[in-house]
Amino acid sequence: MNDKIKINLRMAGASYPITINREDEEMVREAAKQVEIKLNAYREHYQNVPLERIIAMVAYQFALENLQLKDHNDTEPYTAKIEELTGVLEAYFKEQ
């Protein structure tokens, strides 16, 4: 069943009404909470920087973390090595 709910998220002093799947509510709220945590940390550290620049820095930090996670979870090099070793083993056993 497609169980949608409407919620309001508060980030950077603004309210964002969104419609989400009910089962995603906890994750969506946690994401907004993480944005607020990073915003507040940057605001505290860079008190004279305009909010739009702080938001850009937070977006950059999240994008960088996302790319690092994608890179960390890239299994292609391991898959290629396993295929190579499988080929070596198959060739060896064919000779036996």
N, C-alpha and C positions, 0 to 999 in steps of 0.2 A: 504494500500500500504506500502511496506517495503522501506521507504525513508532513505537511508544511506548516511552519509556524512563523509568525512575525515577531522580531525582536528589535530592540534599539541598542546599538553599541555606542559607547562614548569613547572618543579618542581625540586627543589634542583640543579638548574643550568644545567639541562639536558632537552632535548626535547623528547617527547613521542608521536609519530604519532599513532593515533587510529581511528578506524572506528566505528561510533555510529549511532543510530537512530536519525534523525533530531530533533524529539521532546524531546530527552534527552540532547541536547546540553547545555542548561542553567544549568541543574543539574550537568552535568559532569564538566563543567567549574567552577562551584561554589565549587565542591568537591576539584578540584585542587587548587583553591584559598585558601580553608580552610587548605589544607596541607601546602601551602606556608606560611600562617599566623603562623601556629604552628611551622613550621621549623624555621622561623625567630625569633620567641619568644624564642625558645630553644637556637638558635645560640647566641642570645644576652645575655642570662642568663648563658650559658655554653660555653664561648668563647674558652676554651682550650680543648674541647671535640671533637674528630674526627667526621666528618659528618656522617659516617655510624652508629655511636652510637647514634647520634641525631635522625637520621631517625628511628632507632629501638625504641627510646623513643616516637617519634611521633606515630609510628604504634601501640605501646602499649597503648598510650592514646586513640587513636581512637577505638581500640578493647575494651578497658574498657568501654568507653562511649556507644558503641554498646551493650555490655552485660547488662549494667545498664538500657538501654532503653528497651531491650527485657524483663528484669526482671520487669520493671515498667509496661509494657504493658501486662503482663501475667494475663489473666482473669480467669484462671482455678480455683483458690480458690473461686472466687465469683460465678462462675458457679456451683461449687460443693455445696456451701452454698444455692444457689437459689434452686437447685434440692432437697436438704434436706428439706428446708422450704416448698417447693411444696408438698413433700411427707407428711409432717406433716399436712398441710392444707387439702389435699385430704383425709387423714385418719379422720380428724376432721369432714369434711362435710359428709363422709360416715356414721358416727355415728349419724348424725342429722336426 
